[in-house]
Amino acid sequence: MRTVRVTHPFHPWLGREFVFVAVRRTWGEDRVFFFDVDGVQRSLPSGWTDAARPDVVVVAGGGRSLLRVEDLLVLAELLEGLAGGGDHGDV
């Protein structure tokens, strides 16, 4: 019986293992389907589990970088959008 472990650091199920069902592309992302302790089928983004493929950028970086360029660019866009959201005076 194959299991899947939750690895997302802020998920309440961190470290818990569940009975693996499948990986499917739903909601625009790869999700891991599994049975919880009550036998109910649930799913999480695969990146939140040990079923995810290792991120090649993280592996190549060997832990030398705290942030990925891709993530920094997304953050920059978000901040730019917030800053350009209107004139707030001196606030």
DSSP file (Angstrom, degrees, kcal/mol; ACC not computed):
  #  RESIDUE AA STRUCTURE BP1 BP2  ACC     N-H-->O    O-->H-N    N-H-->O    O-->H-N    TCO  KAPPA ALPHA  PHI   PSI    X-CA   Y-CA   Z-CA
    1    1 A M              0   0    0      0, 0.0     2,-0.3     0, 0.0     0, 0.0   0.000 360.0 360.0 360.0 123.6    0.0    0.0    0.0
    2    2 A R        -     0   0    0     18,-0.2    18,-2.1    19,-0.0     2,-0.3  -0.607 360.0-164.5 -84.5 142.6    1.5    3.3   -1.1
    3    3 A T  E     -A   19   0A   0     -2,-0.3     2,-0.4    16,-0.2    16,-0.2  -0.808  10.6-146.4-122.1 166.0    1.2    6.3    1.2
    4    4 A V  E     -A   18   0A   0     14,-2.3    14,-2.4    -2,-0.3     2,-0.4  -0.995  11.5-148.3-132.5 139.0    1.7   10.1    0.8
    5    5 A R  E     -A   17   0A   0     -2,-0.4    45,-2.0    12,-0.2     2,-0.4  -0.893  17.3-124.3-111.2 137.2    3.0   12.4    3.4
    6    6 A V  B     +D   49   0B   0     10,-2.1     9,-3.1     7,-0.4    43,-0.3  -0.671  32.4 171.3 -78.0 126.8    2.0   16.1    3.9
    7    7 A T        +     0   0    0     41,-2.9    42,-0.2    -2,-0.4    -1,-0.1   0.460  32.5 120.8-117.2  -5.7    5.1   18.3    3.7
    8    8 A H    >   -     0   0    0     40,-1.5     3,-1.4     1,-0.2     6,-0.1  -0.468  60.7-139.7 -65.1 124.8    3.7   21.8    3.6
    9    9 A P  T 3  S+     0   0    0      0, 0.0    -1,-0.2     0, 0.0     5,-0.1   0.710  96.9  40.7 -63.7 -21.2    5.2   23.5    6.7
   10   10 A F  T 3  S+     0   0    0      3,-0.0    -2,-0.1     2,-0.0    -3,-0.0   0.378  87.2 108.6-108.8   4.2    2.0   25.4    7.6
   11   11 A H  S X  S-     0   0    0     -3,-1.4     3,-2.0     1,-0.1    -5,-0.0  -0.631  71.0-132.0 -82.0 138.7   -0.6   22.7    6.9
   12   12 A P  T 3  S+     0   0    0      0, 0.0    -1,-0.1     0, 0.0    -2,-0.0   0.716 107.0  56.9 -62.8 -18.8   -2.2   21.2   10.0
   13   13 A W  T >  S+     0   0    0      2,-0.1     3,-2.6     3,-0.1    -7,-0.4   0.240  76.0 151.6 -94.1  14.0   -1.6   17.7    8.6
   14   14 A L  T <  S+     0   0    0     -3,-2.0    -7,-0.2     1,-0.3     3,-0.1  -0.182  71.8   9.3 -48.7 127.4    2.2   18.3    8.3
   15   15 A G  T 3  S+     0   0    0     -9,-3.1    -1,-0.3     1,-0.3     2,-0.2   0.245  97.4 127.2  86.7 -13.3    4.1   15.0    8.7
   16   16 A R    <   -     0   0    0     -3,-2.6   -10,-2.1   -10,-0.1     2,-0.4  -0.515  49.5-142.2 -79.8 146.5    0.9   12.8    8.6
   17   17 A E  E     -A    5   0A   0    -12,-0.2     2,-0.3    -2,-0.2   -12,-0.2  -0.863  18.5-176.6-110.1 143.9    0.7    9.9    6.1
   18   18 A F  E     -A    4   0A   0    -14,-2.4   -14,-2.3    -2,-0.4     2,-0.5  -0.896  38.9 -86.3-134.1 162.2   -2.4    8.9    4.2
   19   19 A V  E     -AB   3  35A   0     16,-1.0    16,-2.2    -2,-0.3   -16,-0.2  -0.597  49.3-129.4 -73.2 118.9   -3.3    6.1    1.8
   20   20 A F  E     + B   0  34A   0    -18,-2.1    14,-0.2    -2,-0.5   -18,-0.2  -0.429  33.1 170.2 -71.2 139.1   -2.4    7.3   -1.7
   21   21 A V  E     -     0   0A   0     12,-2.9     2,-0.3     1,-0.4    13,-0.2   0.729  54.7 -51.9-110.9 -58.9   -5.0    7.1   -4.5
   22   22 A A  E     - B   0  33A   0     11,-1.3    11,-3.6     2,-0.0     2,-0.5  -0.984  37.0-111.7-170.8 166.3   -3.6    9.0   -7.5
   23   23 A V  E     + B   0  32A   0     -2,-0.3     2,-0.3     9,-0.2     9,-0.2  -0.984  42.6 170.6-112.2 126.7   -2.1   12.2   -8.9
   24   24 A R  E     - B   0  31A   0      7,-2.5     7,-3.3    -2,-0.5     2,-0.9  -0.954  38.5-116.6-134.6 153.3   -4.4   14.1  -11.3
   25   25 A R  E     + B   0  30A   0     -2,-0.3     2,-0.3     5,-0.2     5,-0.2  -0.813  55.2 144.0 -91.0 106.2   -4.4   17.5  -12.9
   26   26 A T  E >   + B   0  29A   0      3,-2.2     3,-1.8    -2,-0.9    -2,-0.1  -0.958  55.6  22.3-139.5 157.1   -7.4   19.3  -11.5
   27   27 A W  T 3  S-     0   0    0     -2,-0.3    -1,-0.1     1,-0.3     3,-0.1   0.789 131.8 -62.8  56.0  28.3   -8.1   22.9  -10.6
   28   28 A G  T 3  S+     0   0    0      1,-0.2     2,-0.3    -3,-0.1    -1,-0.3   0.638 121.8  73.1  76.1  14.8   -5.3   23.9  -13.0
   29   29 A E  E <  S-B   26   0A   0     -3,-1.8    -3,-2.2    -5,-0.1     2,-0.5  -0.967  90.6 -89.1-151.4 163.8   -2.6   22.1  -11.0
   30   30 A D  E     -B   25   0A   0     -2,-0.3    16,-2.7    -5,-0.2    17,-0.4  -0.679  48.3-171.8 -77.1 127.3   -1.3   18.6  -10.1
   31   31 A R  E     -BC  24  45A   0     -7,-3.3    -7,-2.5    -2,-0.5     2,-0.5  -0.944  20.0-134.4-124.3 145.7   -3.2   17.3   -7.1
   32   32 A V  E     -BC  23  44A   0     12,-3.0    12,-1.7    -2,-0.4     2,-0.4  -0.864  18.7-153.7 -98.3 125.9   -2.6   14.2   -4.9
   33   33 A F  E     +BC  22  43A   0    -11,-3.6   -12,-2.9    -2,-0.5   -11,-1.3  -0.830  26.4 153.8-101.0 139.8   -5.7   12.3   -4.0
   34   34 A F  E     -BC  20  42A   0      8,-2.4     8,-3.3    -2,-0.4     2,-0.5  -0.952  43.7-103.7-155.2 166.5   -5.7   10.2   -0.9
   35   35 A F  E     -BC  19  41A   0    -16,-2.2   -16,-1.0    -2,-0.3     6,-0.2  -0.881  33.8-143.0-100.0 130.7   -8.0    8.7    1.8
   36   36 A D    >   -     0   0    0      4,-2.6     3,-2.0    -2,-0.5   -17,-0.1  -0.149  40.8 -82.5 -79.5-175.3   -8.0   10.5    5.2
   37   37 A V  T 3  S+     0   0    0      1,-0.3    -1,-0.1     2,-0.1    -2,-0.0   0.719 131.9  52.7 -65.1 -20.8   -8.3    8.6    8.5
   38   38 A D  T 3  S-     0   0    0      2,-0.1    -1,-0.3     0, 0.0     3,-0.1   0.383 120.6-107.2 -93.2   3.3  -12.0    8.4    8.1
   39   39 A G  S <  S+     0   0    0     -3,-2.0     2,-0.4     1,-0.3    -2,-0.1   0.595  73.0 142.5  82.6  11.3  -11.8    6.9    4.6
   40   40 A V        -     0   0    0      1,-0.0    -4,-2.6    -5,-0.0     2,-0.3  -0.724  54.1-121.7 -87.0 131.3  -12.9   10.1    2.9
   41   41 A Q  E     +C   35   0A   0     -2,-0.4     2,-0.3    -6,-0.2    -6,-0.2  -0.580  43.0 166.2 -74.3 130.3  -11.1   10.8   -0.4
   42   42 A R  E     -C   34   0A   0     -8,-3.3    -8,-2.4    -2,-0.3     2,-0.3  -0.802  20.0-147.2-133.0 173.4   -9.4   14.2   -0.3
   43   43 A S  E     -C   33   0A   0     -2,-0.3   -10,-0.2   -10,-0.2   -20,-0.0  -0.994  10.3-176.6-146.8 154.4   -6.8   16.1   -2.3
   44   44 A L  E     -C   32   0A   0    -12,-1.7   -12,-3.0    -2,-0.3     5,-0.1  -0.951  46.8 -82.4-138.6 156.8   -4.0   18.5   -1.9
   45   45 A P  E >   -C   31   0A   0      0, 0.0     3,-2.2     0, 0.0   -14,-0.3  -0.409  42.6-125.2 -56.7 137.5   -1.7   20.3   -4.3
   46   46 A S  G >  S+     0   0    0    -16,-2.7     3,-2.0     1,-0.3     6,-0.6   0.822 108.1  66.4 -59.7 -30.2    1.1   17.8   -5.1
   47   47 A G  G 3  S+     0   0    0    -17,-0.4    -1,-0.3     1,-0.3   -16,-0.1   0.629  93.6  60.5 -65.8 -12.1    3.7   20.4   -4.0
   48   48 A W  G <  S+     0   0    0     -3,-2.2   -41,-2.9   -40,-0.1   -40,-1.5   0.337 106.0  56.0 -93.5   5.8    2.4   20.2   -0.5
   49   49 A T  B X  S-D    6   0B   0     -3,-2.0     3,-1.1   -43,-0.3   -43,-0.2  -0.797  91.3-107.3-132.2 171.2    3.3   16.4   -0.3
   50   50 A D  T 3  S+     0   0    0    -45,-2.0   -44,-0.1    -2,-0.3    -3,-0.1   0.454 109.0  76.9 -78.9   1.0    6.2   14.1   -0.8
   51   51 A A  T 3  S+     0   0    0     -5,-0.3    -1,-0.2   -46,-0.3    -4,-0.1   0.577  73.1 105.6 -82.8  -9.8    4.6   13.0   -4.1
   52   52 A A  S <  S-     0   0    0     -3,-1.1    -5,-0.1    -6,-0.6     3,-0.1  -0.392  79.2-113.3 -71.9 145.5    5.8   16.2   -5.8
   53   53 A R        -     0   0    0      1,-0.1    -1,-0.1    -2,-0.1    -2,-0.1  -0.568  44.6 -96.8 -71.5 141.5    8.7   16.1   -8.1
   54   54 A P        -     0   0    0      0, 0.0     2,-0.5     0, 0.0    -1,-0.1  -0.345  38.3-110.1 -60.8 139.4   11.7   18.0   -6.7
   55   55 A D     >  -     0   0    0      1,-0.2     4,-2.5    -3,-0.1     3,-0.2  -0.602  22.3-145.8 -70.7 119.6   12.0   21.6   -8.0
   56   56 A V  H  > S+     0   0    0     -2,-0.5     4,-2.7     1,-0.2     5,-0.2   0.822  97.5  55.1 -61.1 -31.8   15.1   21.6  -10.3
   57   57 A V  H  > S+     0   0    0      2,-0.2     4,-2.1     1,-0.2    -1,-0.2   0.923 110.1  45.4 -66.5 -43.3   15.9   25.1   -9.2
   58   58 A V  H  >>S+     0   0    0     -3,-0.2     4,-1.1     2,-0.2     5,-0.8   0.917 114.9  47.6 -66.0 -43.4   15.9   24.2   -5.6
   59   59 A V  H ><5S+     0   0    0     -4,-2.5     3,-0.6     1,-0.2    -2,-0.2   0.937 114.2  46.2 -63.5 -46.9   18.0   21.1   -6.2
   60   60 A A  H 3<5S+     0   0    0     -4,-2.7    -1,-0.2     1,-0.2    -2,-0.2   0.857 110.3  54.2 -64.8 -35.2   20.5   22.9   -8.4
   61   61 A G  H ><5S-     0   0    0     -4,-2.1     3,-1.9    -5,-0.2    -1,-0.2   0.707  92.4-149.6 -73.5 -19.4   20.8   25.7   -5.9
   62   62 A G  T <<5 -     0   0    0     -4,-1.1    -3,-0.1    -3,-0.6    -4,-0.1   0.812  66.8 -56.6  55.8  32.1   21.6   23.3   -3.1
   63   63 A G  T 3 <S+     0   0    0     -5,-0.8    -1,-0.3     2,-0.1    -4,-0.1   0.583 107.6 122.8  80.0   9.0   20.0   25.6   -0.5
   64   64 A R    <   +     0   0    0     -3,-1.9     2,-0.4    -6,-0.2    -2,-0.1   0.645  65.9  55.0 -80.1 -13.4   22.2   28.6   -1.4
   65   65 A S        -     0   0    0     -7,-0.1    -2,-0.1     1,-0.1    -1,-0.1  -0.969  60.5-160.1-125.0 134.9   19.2   30.8   -2.2
   66   66 A L  S    S+     0   0    0     -2,-0.4     2,-0.3     1,-0.1    -1,-0.1   0.795  81.4  33.9 -79.2 -28.5   16.3   31.6    0.1
   67   67 A L  S    S-     0   0    0      4,-0.0     2,-0.3     3,-0.0    -1,-0.1  -0.954  76.0-127.3-131.5 147.1   14.0   32.8   -2.8
   68   68 A R     >  -     0   0    0     -2,-0.3     4,-2.2     1,-0.1     5,-0.2  -0.671  22.5-126.0 -88.8 147.4   13.6   31.8   -6.4
   69   69 A V  H  > S+     0   0    0     -2,-0.3     4,-2.4     1,-0.2     5,-0.2   0.904 111.5  57.0 -56.9 -43.2   13.7   34.5   -9.1
   70   70 A E  H  > S+     0   0    0      1,-0.2     4,-1.7     2,-0.2    -1,-0.2   0.905 108.7  45.8 -55.8 -44.0   10.3   33.3  -10.4
   71   71 A D  H  > S+     0   0    0      1,-0.2     4,-2.3     2,-0.2    -1,-0.2   0.873 110.5  53.1 -69.4 -37.1    8.8   33.9   -6.9
   72   72 A L  H  X S+     0   0    0     -4,-2.2     4,-2.6     2,-0.2    -2,-0.2   0.878 107.3  52.1 -65.1 -37.2   10.5   37.3   -6.6
   73   73 A L  H  X S+     0   0    0     -4,-2.4     4,-2.1     2,-0.2    -1,-0.2   0.897 109.4  49.1 -65.7 -39.9    9.1   38.4   -9.9
   74   74 A V  H  X S+     0   0    0     -4,-1.7     4,-2.2    -5,-0.2    -2,-0.2   0.920 112.1  49.1 -63.9 -43.2    5.5   37.4   -8.8
   75   75 A L  H  X S+     0   0    0     -4,-2.3     4,-2.7     1,-0.2     5,-0.2   0.907 108.9  52.7 -61.9 -42.7    6.0   39.4   -5.6
   76   76 A A  H  X S+     0   0    0     -4,-2.6     4,-2.4     1,-0.2    -1,-0.2   0.902 109.5  49.2 -60.9 -41.5    7.3   42.4   -7.5
   77   77 A E  H  X S+     0   0    0     -4,-2.1     4,-2.3     2,-0.2    -1,-0.2   0.910 111.2  49.9 -63.6 -41.9    4.2   42.4   -9.7
   78   78 A L  H  X S+     0   0    0     -4,-2.2     4,-2.2     2,-0.2    -2,-0.2   0.936 112.7  45.8 -61.8 -47.4    2.0   42.1   -6.6
   79   79 A L  H  X S+     0   0    0     -4,-2.7     4,-2.6     1,-0.2    -1,-0.2   0.886 111.4  52.5 -64.6 -39.0    3.7   45.0   -4.9
   80   80 A E  H  X S+     0   0    0     -4,-2.4     4,-1.9    -5,-0.2    -1,-0.2   0.903 109.7  49.5 -63.0 -41.0    3.6   47.1   -8.1
   81   81 A G  H  < S+     0   0    0     -4,-2.3    -2,-0.2     2,-0.2    -1,-0.2   0.881 112.2  47.6 -65.1 -38.9   -0.2   46.5   -8.4
   82   82 A L  H >< S+     0   0    0     -4,-2.2     3,-1.1     1,-0.2    -2,-0.2   0.904 112.4  48.7 -68.6 -41.0   -0.7   47.5   -4.7
   83   83 A A  H 3< S+     0   0    0     -4,-2.6     3,-0.4     1,-0.3    -2,-0.2   0.834 113.1  47.4 -68.4 -32.5    1.4   50.6   -5.1
   84   84 A G  T 3< S+     0   0    0     -4,-1.9    -1,-0.3     1,-0.2    -2,-0.2   0.262  80.2 106.6 -92.0  12.4   -0.5   51.7   -8.3
   85   85 A G  S <  S-     0   0    0     -3,-1.1     2,-0.2     1,-0.2    -1,-0.2   0.449  93.1 -59.1 -74.7   0.6   -3.9   51.0   -6.8
   86   86 A G        -     0   0    0     -3,-0.4     2,-0.7    -4,-0.0    -1,-0.2  -0.718  66.9 -59.7 141.5 168.2   -4.7   54.7   -6.4
   87   87 A D        +     0   0    0     -2,-0.2     3,-0.1     1,-0.1    -3,-0.1  -0.738  44.0 171.3 -86.4 116.3   -3.6   57.9   -4.8
   88   88 A H    >   -     0   0    0     -2,-0.7     3,-1.7     1,-0.4    -1,-0.1   0.170  33.2-139.7-109.9  16.1   -3.6   57.5   -1.0
   89   89 A G  T 3   -     0   0    0      1,-0.3    -1,-0.4     2,-0.1     0, 0.0  -0.390  69.2 -22.0  64.2-134.3   -1.9   60.8   -0.2
   90   90 A D  T 3         0   0    0      1,-0.2    -1,-0.3    -2,-0.1    -3,-0.0   0.322 360.0 360.0 -91.9   7.0    0.6   60.5    2.6
   91   91 A V    <         0   0    0     -3,-1.7    -1,-0.2     0, 0.0    -2,-0.1   0.502 360.0 360.0 -74.1 360.0   -0.9   57.3    4.0
